[in-house]
């Protein structure tokens, strides 16, 4: 069994302020200090306060001595201790009492009682008391008991109950007198206080005051045993009880004469015996009932059982407990005690002694636990209401003390006393089971399978203690935060608390759960579920107050996420062998969704960044002047800055201390992609398109044969064309849409397109460095790509390139192309001026635009030049007329145009030139074809197109704008610009076309 602990720690005291109780080890006439810390007796709750503890102990000792007389009725002889100091005279009190009291205590054999209870041996042998350690007598001198005389049970009991030799001698003297006068009469047929009152006079006491106090005490005992707590209930109108009460009241006010033949004594005896010997049906008992009414009998028996403890080591039962217990049980007849009541009382005495002596003696707890097993059997075997009442009060007291500690076991137990916890829990569970299963009426109405008392109690203890411990950790964390507020970057309270709760869960798992698992298979799971709920309540309030992403918020949420994963892991491990696999416990742990909370905050942060970027784009795109000299790369400053902002935003995102970069990155990239696409769209907005610059084709007319165009007509035509073009392209001197500015826009979009490729690579690098990234997060790269902007850039560059090309050809150079080429005499209005101006613009383009888009823009300019050349030939209006002889000039001019872009091999590739000049090469041969052949070909193609309906009248073919040598409208336009009679007559006859507009 456990070793004797000298450094005792009270389970009821704080572990931080502990001092061992002061124990009195010397046997004195007063109770030791340790008993003052004992619990109130459940058997004394209803007793009158008139009987003190000392009164009850003296009465219990008197009953013990009287009960241990020889049953044969042989008179006892007595030799007073004052007659001499010889060994024979000193030993006479014991030698002349009953054989049971004379039994020697020199045996060292192991006690049966202690074996049954599992108790250790006492640290001091009461045999040592034979050598003068008995309580002092009134004179203060030590007993002169011979060291050779062995200690007897009677003297042992006197010492254990702290009774002086003088008092003991007086009791034995009275018992000798009683026995002498009532030979053969059993002690159970007497009322001991009544007999003692008659036998002892004031002369037997040291003074009158002591005698009067003794007499009053016996009167109070009679009142308690016969009136207040009788064996059989007394009616309110019982005259005998009323008479006895009056006698006792009178005796308490003034001492009464108690001689044998005294009238007052005779009246007292009559009243006492009438109550003590009556039965429930009114007949008289052979035995007297004066000390067997509850709770008087239980309280007296409790005091007798307490004598089993060593006065020098109050947590240990004496070695001679077998002999002493044998004698104590002889009081059962007087006190009305049976084995069930003995088991109940002894359980209480053992438990109370554990409480009173420092609360660390595990042997006592084991003994209590064993006794409660017997009590549980007794409780099932009887339904006696009186027994059940005191069983309930006793177990309630035990359970109340236990639960006060178990409901906060984190404060109760530490490394010094954790060994007592299993027994304390076991006792608490045993008491609770008896109370619920054998006493509770509610339990009986339910099926037993519906109530698991042990599991329910343990569940309550775990949840209560951990809630208390959590509250303490919460206060500690708050205090820690306040003390560190002047430090740099102090941890938030909930981050500190998460760490403390994690440590608390670890302690629970290692220290307490293995103990509690005996009664609750999911002890650790319940513990972590409780902590999860406690922290979750605090976290919920915290999250509800968060409006933006802050370092504190991220720290708390990450700490909460880590804590939750640890708690859930513990719950899962603890539930492996459970029937439901721990599903019930896990259901008690609804996710904190800390990651979701972080994600939501990050999404708010991202939305703010994206919204701010869009506002920035709106402001800066309006202020942008697209100055080609703003920087050496010919880029718009706004374009450079928008990419810087995006890169800084991504960098800030990856610096956020969050665990879900890979998850949230696609949303951020998509938002930035939309903003950048918006910038690209705004960059090309208002720059015009191909159709905005190409002039509208004039109505079809026919040429007058040999006509000479007048300058007035030419000016009018030019004025009309200029007005029309100006209405289509509203430049109004706005330099933002000039050719250099358009080139800056193109450069900027190309730069963005190139920067995106580098940016996507940097994103993947940053993602690899993210703590939670996995290989699959960046293997496909889909979530890191800007999907909208690259396509918008390509489209924007294409649109701007066409705008530059057609703006140059049809707007900037309209005076030498549309308004000058082939106006009037073909030979005097050739293409050379246009080529000269076009070359100047090509040089500007080459010097301004990025090399990766330069070829594209020049190709578009070439295509626009070809379109303009054909438009002059086929839709130039009545101011232009061509003869067959002019065809060579036209072909030479077109060759010059191609040569400009060929640039002797330094320009565009030949295949591109060939590709884009294919339409002109097909159409130009029509200008050297005679008019009759053109008319015939036109008729044939028209009939093929429109069928037989065109035989009566040729329909006017619509203008498609797609020139082709086999297309009727193209042939018709060649005829409209043919300066000969055949063509003019055909047009007049077939369509009645005018000669002028």
VOVO-342412 format. One line per 3 residues: number of its first residue (from 1); for each residue z, y, x of C-alpha. Coordinates in steps of 0.1 Angstrom, whole numbers, plus 5000, padded with zeros to 4 digits. Layout:
<setors>
NUM	Z,Y,X; ... $
</setors>
This chain:
<setors>
1	5000,5000,5000; 4999,5036,5010; 5020,5050,5037 $
4	5049,5074,5030; 5035,5109,5031; 5060,5134,5043 $
7	5037,5164,5039; 5035,5165,5002; 5011,5186,4982 $
10	5015,5194,4946; 4985,5187,4924; 4995,5215,4902 $
13	4994,5241,4930; 4965,5260,4945; 4952,5243,4977 $
16	4951,5277,4993; 4989,5285,4988; 5007,5252,4992 $
19	5042,5246,5004; 5060,5213,5002; 5088,5212,4976 $
22	5123,5213,4988; 5138,5178,4984; 5176,5171,4985 $
25	5182,5138,5001; 5220,5138,5001; 5235,5119,4971 $
28	5255,5145,4952; 5269,5149,4918; 5241,5173,4909 $
31	5204,5165,4904; 5181,5172,4934; 5159,5202,4935 $
34	5128,5180,4931; 5137,5170,4896; 5135,5206,4886 $
37	5097,5203,4889; 5096,5173,4866; 5080,5174,4832 $
40	5099,5178,4799; 5108,5144,4786; 5089,5134,4755 $
43	5121,5116,4743; 5142,5148,4745; 5120,5170,4724 $
46	5140,5165,4692; 5174,5162,4707; 5200,5189,4700 $
49	5205,5213,4729; 5242,5208,4725; 5239,5176,4747 $
52	5231,5186,4782; 5214,5164,4808; 5248,5157,4824 $
55	5263,5147,4790; 5235,5123,4784; 5237,5108,4819 $
58	5275,5103,4816; 5270,5086,4782; 5242,5064,4796 $
61	5264,5053,4825; 5293,5045,4800; 5269,5023,4780 $
64	5256,5006,4812; 5291,4997,4824; 5302,4986,4789 $
67	5270,4964,4784; 5275,4947,4818; 5309,4933,4809 $
70	5312,4895,4808; 5299,4882,4776; 5327,4857,4775 $
73	5352,4883,4764; 5376,4876,4793; 5399,4907,4797 $
76	5392,4928,4828; 5420,4937,4852; 5421,4970,4869 $
79	5439,4981,4901; 5438,5019,4906; 5423,5031,4938 $
82	5454,5053,4945; 5476,5022,4950; 5466,5017,4986 $
85	5439,5018,5012; 5438,4982,5020; 5405,4963,5017 $
88	5418,4944,4988; 5429,4975,4968; 5396,4993,4976 $
91	5375,4964,4965; 5394,4957,4933; 5372,4979,4910 $
94	5343,4958,4918; 5360,4925,4923; 5377,4926,4889 $
97	5347,4936,4869; 5321,4912,4855; 5303,4888,4879 $
100	5271,4906,4873; 5284,4938,4887; 5300,4920,4916 $
103	5267,4905,4928; 5261,4913,4965; 5231,4934,4974 $
106	5227,4920,5009; 5195,4901,5000; 5164,4914,5017 $
109	5139,4893,4998; 5110,4912,4984; 5116,4926,4949 $
112	5097,4909,4921; 5095,4942,4902; 5081,4961,4932 $
115	5056,4933,4938; 5045,4935,4902; 5042,4973,4904 $
118	5026,4973,4938; 5052,4996,4952; 5061,5000,4989 $
121	5095,4994,5004; 5120,5022,5005; 5122,5042,5037 $
124	5160,5038,5036; 5181,5008,5026; 5208,5013,5001 $
127	5228,4988,5021; 5235,5017,5043; 5255,5033,5015 $
130	5281,5007,5022; 5291,5027,5052; 5303,5058,5035 $
133	5273,5075,5018; 5287,5073,4983; 5292,5105,4963 $
136	5323,5124,4971; 5354,5121,4949; 5371,5151,4934 $
139	5393,5155,4964; 5363,5158,4986; 5373,5128,5008 $
142	5348,5101,5015; 5352,5066,5001; 5371,5044,5024 $
145	5351,5013,5013; 5353,4987,5040; 5322,4984,5061 $
148	5326,4946,5058; 5325,4946,5020; 5289,4942,5006 $
151	5278,4968,4980; 5278,4955,4944; 5254,4963,4916 $
154	5281,4982,4898; 5288,5005,4927; 5251,5008,4934 $
157	5245,5020,4898; 5275,5045,4901; 5259,5059,4933 $
160	5224,5060,4918; 5236,5078,4887; 5257,5102,4908 $
163	5290,5093,4891; 5322,5100,4911; 5347,5072,4917 $
166	5373,5090,4896; 5351,5091,4866; 5340,5055,4872 $
169	5377,5044,4874; 5385,5062,4842; 5356,5045,4824 $
172	5366,5010,4836; 5403,5017,4828; 5393,5025,4792 $
175	5371,4995,4790; 5400,4973,4801; 5421,4987,4774 $
178	5394,4982,4748; 5389,4946,4759; 5426,4939,4759 $
181	5429,4952,4724; 5397,4935,4710; 5395,4902,4727 $
184	5364,4883,4719; 5347,4912,4703; 5311,4920,4714 $
187	5303,4954,4727; 5274,4957,4702; 5300,4956,4674 $
190	5318,4986,4687; 5311,5023,4687; 5318,5030,4724 $
193	5325,5068,4721; 5349,5061,4693; 5368,5035,4713 $
196	5368,5057,4744; 5382,5086,4724; 5411,5063,4712 $
199	5418,5048,4746; 5417,5079,4769; 5443,5107,4767 $
202	5445,5140,4784; 5467,5124,4810; 5437,5104,4822 $
205	5420,5136,4833; 5427,5161,4861; 5433,5189,4836 $
208	5432,5197,4799; 5399,5216,4802; 5382,5185,4815 $
211	5396,5164,4788; 5385,5188,4761; 5350,5189,4775 $
214	5349,5151,4776; 5361,5148,4740; 5335,5174,4728 $
217	5308,5155,4746; 5317,5122,4728; 5319,5141,4695 $
220	5284,5154,4701; 5272,5119,4710; 5285,5106,4677 $
223	5268,5134,4658; 5235,5128,4676; 5236,5090,4672 $
226	5250,5088,4636; 5239,5120,4619; 5211,5138,4636 $
229	5191,5107,4649; 5206,5077,4631; 5192,5041,4632 $
232	5188,5042,4594; 5178,5074,4577; 5206,5093,4559 $
235	5201,5109,4526; 5210,5146,4521; 5237,5137,4496 $
238	5254,5110,4518; 5291,5118,4515; 5300,5098,4546 $
241	5277,5118,4568; 5290,5150,4553; 5326,5140,4560 $
244	5318,5129,4596; 5300,5162,4602; 5330,5182,4590 $
247	5353,5161,4612; 5331,5167,4643; 5328,5204,4636 $
250	5366,5206,4634; 5370,5187,4667; 5345,5209,4684 $
253	5365,5240,4674; 5399,5225,4682; 5407,5193,4701 $
256	5419,5165,4678; 5446,5139,4683; 5430,5105,4691 $
259	5460,5082,4693; 5457,5047,4678; 5479,5054,4648 $
262	5470,5091,4644; 5458,5099,4610; 5429,5121,4622 $
265	5418,5092,4644; 5419,5068,4615; 5398,5092,4594 $
268	5373,5096,4622; 5371,5058,4627; 5365,5053,4590 $
271	5338,5078,4588; 5321,5066,4620; 5322,5029,4611 $
274	5308,5035,4576; 5277,5050,4591; 5274,5028,4621 $
277	5276,4995,4603; 5255,5002,4573; 5220,4988,4566 $
280	5190,5000,4546; 5202,4981,4515; 5238,4994,4517 $
283	5253,4962,4532; 5273,4962,4564; 5260,4950,4598 $
286	5280,4929,4621; 5268,4951,4650; 5272,4989,4651 $
289	5242,5012,4654; 5253,5045,4670; 5230,5048,4701 $
292	5198,5030,4689; 5183,5058,4668; 5152,5075,4683 $
295	5149,5095,4704; 5185,5093,4715; 5182,5057,4727 $
298	5149,5064,4745; 5164,5094,4763; 5195,5075,4774 $
301	5174,5045,4786; 5151,5069,4805; 5181,5082,4824 $
304	5192,5046,4833; 5157,5037,4845; 5157,5068,4868 $
307	5185,5052,4887; 5160,5027,4901; 5148,5054,4925 $
310	5162,5058,4960; 5184,5089,4962; 5174,5094,4998 $
313	5137,5089,4992; 5131,5099,4956; 5095,5087,4955 $
316	5106,5051,4964; 5122,5025,4942; 5153,5009,4958 $
319	5150,4975,4973; 5176,4961,4949; 5156,4971,4918 $
322	5155,4935,4905; 5193,4931,4903; 5196,4967,4889 $
325	5169,4962,4863; 5185,4930,4852; 5217,4948,4844 $
328	5200,4978,4829; 5182,4955,4804; 5217,4944,4791 $
331	5219,4978,4774; 5190,4969,4751; 5214,4956,4725 $
334	5233,4988,4723; 5202,5011,4726; 5179,4991,4704 $
337	5154,4988,4732; 5127,4960,4733; 5101,4951,4759 $
340	5075,4975,4743; 5099,5005,4745; 5109,4995,4780 $
343	5072,4994,4791; 5067,5029,4775; 5098,5044,4790 $
346	5093,5029,4824; 5057,5042,4825; 5070,5077,4817 $
349	5097,5075,4843; 5073,5063,4870; 5048,5090,4861 $
352	5074,5118,4859; 5088,5108,4893; 5053,5111,4908 $
355	5051,5146,4894; 5086,5156,4905; 5083,5144,4941 $
358	5052,5162,4953; 5024,5144,4935; 5009,5126,4965 $
361	5025,5092,4963; 4996,5069,4954; 5020,5039,4950 $
364	5037,5055,4921; 5003,5063,4905; 4993,5027,4909 $
367	5025,5015,4893; 5019,5039,4863; 4984,5026,4860 $
370	4997,4990,4859; 5024,4998,4834; 4999,5015,4811 $
373	4979,4982,4810; 5010,4966,4795; 5015,4996,4771 $
376	4979,4992,4760; 4985,4956,4751; 5017,4966,4732 $
379	4999,4993,4713; 4974,4968,4700; 5001,4943,4691 $
382	5022,4966,4669; 5016,4994,4643; 5053,5004,4641 $
385	5052,5041,4631; 5082,5050,4652; 5068,5033,4683 $
388	5034,5049,4676; 5050,5084,4673; 5067,5082,4707 $
391	5038,5064,4723; 5016,5093,4712; 5040,5120,4724 $
394	5045,5102,4758; 5008,5096,4764; 5000,5132,4752 $
397	5024,5145,4779; 5008,5123,4806; 4973,5131,4795 $
400	4980,5168,4792; 4993,5169,4828; 4964,5149,4840 $
403	4937,5168,4822; 4951,5202,4834; 4941,5190,4868 $
406	4910,5169,4860; 4895,5197,4840; 4894,5217,4872 $
409	4895,5189,4898; 4876,5210,4923; 4907,5232,4926 $
412	4931,5202,4924; 4918,5179,4950; 4909,5183,4987 $
415	4909,5162,5018; 4947,5160,5018; 4951,5144,4983 $
418	4917,5131,4973; 4931,5096,4976; 4952,5101,4945 $
421	4922,5111,4924; 4911,5075,4914; 4945,5066,4901 $
424	4949,5099,4883; 4916,5095,4866; 4924,5059,4858 $
427	4958,5069,4842; 4942,5097,4823; 4915,5074,4809 $
430	4940,5047,4801; 4961,5072,4782; 4931,5086,4764 $
433	4919,5052,4754; 4952,5042,4739; 4955,5075,4720 $
436	4920,5073,4707; 4915,5035,4701; 4950,5025,4690 $
439	4964,5056,4674; 4935,5078,4662; 4926,5072,4625 $
442	4893,5089,4631; 4884,5062,4656; 4892,5034,4632 $
445	4868,5048,4607; 4840,5046,4632; 4825,5016,4648 $
448	4840,5011,4683; 4806,5010,4698; 4800,5046,4688 $
451	4828,5059,4710; 4830,5054,4747; 4863,5071,4755 $
454	4861,5068,4792; 4826,5081,4795; 4833,5109,4771 $
457	4864,5120,4790; 4847,5119,4824; 4818,5138,4810 $
460	4842,5165,4798; 4861,5166,4831; 4829,5170,4851 $
463	4814,5197,4830; 4847,5217,4827; 4855,5215,4864 $
466	4820,5224,4876; 4818,5253,4852; 4851,5266,4866 $
469	4839,5260,4902; 4806,5277,4894; 4824,5308,4880 $
472	4844,5310,4912; 4813,5307,4933; 4797,5334,4912 $
475	4826,5357,4919; 4825,5348,4956; 4788,5355,4958 $
478	4792,5389,4941; 4820,5398,4965; 4799,5387,4995 $
481	4770,5409,4982; 4793,5439,4979; 4808,5434,5014 $
484	4773,5432,5030; 4757,5461,5011; 4756,5483,5042 $
487	4738,5456,5062; 4700,5455,5066; 4683,5434,5039 $
490	4714,5418,5023; 4708,5387,5002; 4708,5391,4964 $
493	4738,5377,4946; 4718,5349,4929; 4702,5339,4962 $
496	4737,5335,4977; 4748,5317,4946; 4719,5293,4947 $
499	4730,5283,4983; 4766,5279,4972; 4757,5259,4942 $
502	4736,5236,4964; 4766,5231,4986; 4788,5225,4956 $
505	4763,5198,4943; 4763,5181,4977; 4801,5181,4978 $
508	4801,5166,4943; 4777,5139,4952; 4795,5129,4983 $
511	4832,5133,4973; 4837,5132,4936; 4808,5113,4920 $
514	4815,5080,4938; 4850,5081,4923; 4840,5091,4888 $
517	4810,5067,4887; 4835,5039,4880; 4839,5053,4845 $
520	4806,5072,4841; 4775,5056,4856; 4757,5090,4856 $
523	4785,5111,4870; 4763,5128,4896; 4736,5134,4871 $
526	4760,5151,4846; 4773,5172,4875; 4740,5185,4886 $
529	4729,5190,4850; 4760,5212,4844; 4753,5232,4876 $
532	4716,5235,4866; 4726,5249,4832; 4752,5273,4847 $
535	4728,5287,4872; 4700,5287,4847; 4720,5310,4824 $
538	4724,5336,4852; 4688,5332,4863; 4675,5337,4827 $
541	4693,5371,4825; 4680,5380,4859; 4644,5372,4850 $
544	4646,5391,4817; 4655,5422,4837; 4626,5419,4863 $
547	4597,5443,4856; 4580,5442,4890; 4576,5421,4921 $
550	4603,5430,4946; 4616,5412,4977; 4649,5405,4960 $
553	4632,5390,4930; 4611,5367,4952; 4641,5357,4972 $
556	4661,5348,4941; 4633,5329,4924; 4624,5309,4955 $
559	4661,5301,4960; 4663,5290,4924; 4632,5269,4927 $
562	4646,5251,4958; 4680,5246,4941; 4663,5231,4910 $
565	4643,5207,4930; 4674,5195,4949; 4694,5192,4916 $
568	4667,5173,4898; 4662,5150,4929; 4700,5142,4927 $
571	4698,5135,4890; 4668,5112,4895; 4684,5093,4923 $
574	4716,5089,4903; 4697,5076,4872; 4676,5049,4889 $
577	4697,5020,4874; 4704,5036,4840; 4689,5022,4808 $
580	4667,5052,4801; 4659,5059,4837; 4678,5092,4835 $
583	4656,5107,4808; 4687,5120,4789; 4700,5138,4819 $
586	4666,5152,4828; 4662,5165,4792; 4694,5185,4798 $
589	4677,5203,4827; 4649,5224,4812; 4628,5238,4840 $
592	4638,5272,4854; 4601,5278,4857; 4609,5300,4887 $
595	4575,5294,4901; 4560,5305,4867; 4582,5336,4868 $
598	4571,5343,4904; 4535,5337,4894; 4538,5361,4864 $
601	4553,5388,4887; 4525,5383,4912; 4499,5384,4884 $
604	4514,5418,4873; 4513,5429,4910; 4477,5417,4912 $
607	4467,5434,4880; 4482,5467,4892; 4463,5464,4925 $
610	4430,5456,4907; 4435,5484,4881; 4443,5509,4909 $
613	4412,5498,4928; 4390,5503,4897; 4404,5538,4892 $
616	4398,5545,4929; 4362,5534,4925; 4357,5556,4895 $
619	4370,5587,4913; 4353,5581,4947; 4320,5570,4933 $
622	4318,5603,4915; 4326,5623,4946; 4303,5603,4969 $
625	4273,5623,4981; 4255,5595,4999; 4250,5616,5030 $
628	4230,5596,5056; 4247,5615,5084; 4283,5607,5072 $
631	4285,5581,5099; 4262,5565,5125; 4256,5534,5104 $
634	4242,5553,5075; 4268,5540,5052; 4286,5556,5023 $
637	4323,5563,5032; 4334,5551,4998; 4317,5517,5005 $
640	4336,5514,5038; 4369,5524,5022; 4365,5500,4992 $
643	4362,5471,5016; 4392,5483,5035; 4412,5485,5003 $
646	4402,5450,4993; 4411,5436,5028; 4444,5453,5028 $
649	4451,5440,4993; 4444,5404,5003; 4465,5409,5034 $
652	4494,5422,5013; 4490,5392,4990; 4492,5367,5018 $
655	4523,5385,5031; 4541,5380,4998; 4569,5354,5003 $
658	4557,5331,4975; 4549,5294,4975; 4518,5296,4954 $
661	4492,5315,4973; 4465,5288,4968; 4471,5288,4930 $
664	4470,5326,4924; 4444,5334,4950; 4414,5327,4927 $
667	4427,5352,4901; 4431,5379,4927; 4397,5373,4942 $
670	4381,5373,4908; 4398,5407,4900; 4387,5422,4933 $
673	4352,5407,4928; 4349,5425,4895; 4360,5458,4910 $
676	4335,5454,4938; 4308,5445,4914; 4317,5476,4894 $
679	4313,5497,4926; 4279,5481,4933; 4268,5488,4897 $
682	4279,5524,4899; 4261,5527,4933; 4227,5520,4918 $
685	4233,5537,4885; 4209,5566,4878; 4186,5558,4907 $
688	4157,5549,4885; 4135,5519,4886; 4098,5510,4890 $
691	4088,5519,4855; 4106,5552,4857; 4082,5565,4884 $
694	4049,5549,4874; 4029,5574,4853; 4018,5566,4818 $
697	3981,5556,4816; 3959,5582,4799; 3937,5573,4770 $
700	3904,5557,4777; 3874,5580,4780; 3838,5577,4792 $
703	3820,5597,4819; 3793,5622,4813; 3763,5613,4834 $
706	3761,5634,4865; 3790,5656,4854; 3805,5680,4878 $
709	3843,5684,4873; 3855,5719,4870; 3886,5732,4887 $
712	3900,5744,4855; 3900,5709,4841; 3915,5695,4872 $
715	3944,5720,4871; 3950,5712,4835; 3951,5674,4842 $
718	3974,5679,4871; 3997,5700,4851; 3999,5674,4824 $
721	4006,5646,4848; 4033,5666,4866; 4050,5675,4834 $
724	4050,5639,4823; 4064,5626,4856; 4091,5653,4857 $
727	4103,5643,4823; 4105,5606,4834; 4124,5612,4867 $
730	4150,5640,4863; 4157,5649,4899; 4163,5686,4893 $
733	4169,5691,4929; 4198,5665,4929; 4200,5653,4965 $
736	4221,5623,4956; 4189,5605,4945; 4167,5616,4974 $
739	4150,5590,4996; 4176,5593,5024; 4204,5590,4998 $
742	4188,5560,4982; 4186,5544,5017; 4223,5550,5022 $
745	4230,5532,4990; 4209,5503,5001; 4227,5502,5035 $
748	4261,5503,5018; 4252,5474,4995; 4239,5454,5024 $
751	4270,5461,5044; 4292,5450,5015; 4272,5418,5012 $
754	4277,5411,5049; 4314,5421,5049; 4320,5397,5021 $
757	4309,5368,5042; 4334,5378,5070; 4361,5385,5044 $
760	4358,5350,5029; 4363,5335,5063; 4394,5356,5068 $
763	4407,5344,5034; 4403,5308,5045; 4421,5315,5078 $
766	4450,5332,5059; 4451,5303,5035; 4454,5278,5062 $
769	4485,5297,5075; 4501,5297,5040; 4532,5274,5039 $
772	4522,5255,5008; 4485,5252,5013; 4469,5218,5015 $
775	4436,5206,5029; 4420,5205,4995; 4430,5241,4988 $
778	4404,5254,5013; 4380,5225,5017; 4356,5234,4989 $
781	4361,5272,4993; 4351,5278,4957; 4383,5297,4948 $
784	4379,5320,4978; 4344,5332,4971; 4332,5365,4956 $
787	4308,5352,4929; 4297,5384,4912; 4294,5409,4940 $
790	4269,5391,4962; 4245,5386,4933; 4250,5422,4922 $
793	4243,5434,4958; 4210,5414,4959; 4200,5428,4925 $
796	4211,5463,4935; 4192,5462,4968; 4161,5450,4950 $
799	4163,5477,4923; 4170,5504,4949; 4143,5492,4971 $
802	4117,5493,4943; 4131,5527,4933; 4126,5540,4969 $
805	4091,5525,4970; 4078,5538,4937; 4096,5571,4941 $
808	4078,5577,4974; 4044,5566,4961; 4045,5581,4926 $
811	4069,5610,4929; 4072,5622,4965; 4035,5616,4973 $
814	4020,5622,4938; 4003,5654,4950; 3982,5634,4974 $
817	3978,5602,4954; 3978,5607,4917; 3969,5644,4918 $
820	3945,5643,4947; 3929,5609,4954; 3893,5607,4942 $
823	3896,5638,4920; 3861,5652,4916; 3837,5642,4944 $
826	3849,5608,4958; 3837,5615,4993; 3857,5648,4995 $
829	3890,5634,4981; 3896,5603,5001; 3929,5585,5010 $
832	3936,5600,5044; 3961,5627,5031; 3981,5601,5013 $
835	3982,5578,5043; 3995,5606,5065; 4023,5615,5041 $
838	4031,5578,5036; 4034,5572,5073; 4059,5600,5076 $
841	4080,5584,5049; 4077,5549,5065; 4091,5563,5097 $
844	4121,5578,5079; 4127,5545,5062; 4125,5526,5095 $
847	4151,5549,5111; 4174,5550,5081; 4178,5516,5065 $
850	4195,5485,5079; 4172,5462,5098; 4180,5433,5075 $
853	4166,5451,5045; 4139,5472,5063; 4111,5447,5058 $
856	4119,5443,5021; 4117,5481,5015; 4084,5485,5034 $
859	4070,5455,5015; 4080,5473,4982; 4064,5505,4995 $
862	4032,5486,5003; 4032,5470,4969; 4038,5503,4952 $
865	4009,5518,4973; 3986,5491,4962; 3996,5495,4926 $
868	3991,5533,4929; 3957,5528,4945; 3945,5505,4916 $
871	3961,5528,4890; 3940,5557,4904; 3909,5535,4902 $
874	3915,5520,4868; 3936,5545,4849; 3930,5578,4867 $
877	3916,5595,4836; 3884,5615,4830; 3889,5635,4862 $
880	3878,5604,4882; 3843,5589,4881; 3827,5564,4905 $
883	3791,5554,4912; 3779,5522,4928; 3775,5542,4960 $
886	3812,5551,4960; 3823,5514,4962; 3820,5513,5000 $
889	3842,5544,5003; 3868,5528,4981; 3868,5496,5001 $
892	3871,5515,5033; 3900,5535,5020; 3918,5503,5009 $
895	3912,5488,5043; 3928,5519,5059; 3957,5515,5036 $
898	3963,5479,5046; 3959,5488,5083; 3987,5513,5079 $
901	4011,5485,5071; 3995,5462,5097; 4000,5488,5124 $
904	3980,5468,5148; 4004,5438,5145; 4036,5459,5149 $
907	4040,5463,5111; 4044,5438,5084; 4033,5402,5088 $
910	3997,5395,5079; 4006,5369,5053; 4027,5395,5034 $
913	3999,5420,5035; 3974,5394,5023; 3998,5383,4995 $
916	4004,5417,4980; 3967,5428,4984; 3953,5399,4965 $
919	3949,5418,4932; 3931,5447,4948; 3908,5423,4967 $
922	3898,5407,4934; 3892,5440,4916; 3874,5461,4942 $
925	3842,5440,4940; 3838,5452,4904; 3831,5487,4917 $
928	3799,5475,4935; 3787,5455,4905; 3760,5471,4884 $
931	3768,5484,4849; 3746,5459,4831; 3763,5429,4847 $
934	3797,5445,4840; 3788,5450,4803; 3775,5414,4800 $
937	3805,5400,4817; 3828,5421,4794; 3810,5408,4763 $
940	3813,5372,4773; 3850,5374,4782; 3858,5393,4750 $
943	3841,5367,4729; 3859,5339,4748; 3891,5357,4741 $
946	3887,5366,4704; 3862,5339,4693; 3835,5344,4666 $
949	3853,5372,4649; 3843,5395,4678; 3805,5389,4672 $
952	3801,5416,4646; 3822,5442,4665; 3838,5438,4699 $
955	3876,5445,4696; 3892,5470,4721; 3912,5448,4745 $
958	3948,5459,4750; 3961,5472,4783; 3983,5446,4799 $
961	3988,5464,4833; 3980,5432,4850; 3947,5439,4867 $
964	3923,5410,4871; 3885,5407,4876; 3883,5382,4847 $
967	3905,5403,4823; 3885,5423,4796; 3907,5454,4798 $
970	3902,5456,4836; 3864,5454,4832; 3865,5480,4804 $
973	3883,5504,4827; 3858,5500,4854; 3831,5509,4829 $
976	3851,5539,4817; 3851,5553,4852; 3814,5543,4860 $
979	3793,5574,4863; 3760,5561,4848; 3741,5561,4816 $
982	3744,5524,4808; 3781,5524,4809; 3784,5557,4790 $
985	3761,5545,4762; 3778,5512,4758; 3812,5528,4755 $
988	3799,5554,4730; 3782,5528,4709; 3809,5501,4710 $
991	3841,5521,4709; 3830,5557,4704; 3850,5568,4734 $
994	3851,5606,4741; 3839,5621,4774; 3871,5641,4778 $
997	3906,5642,4766 $
</setors>
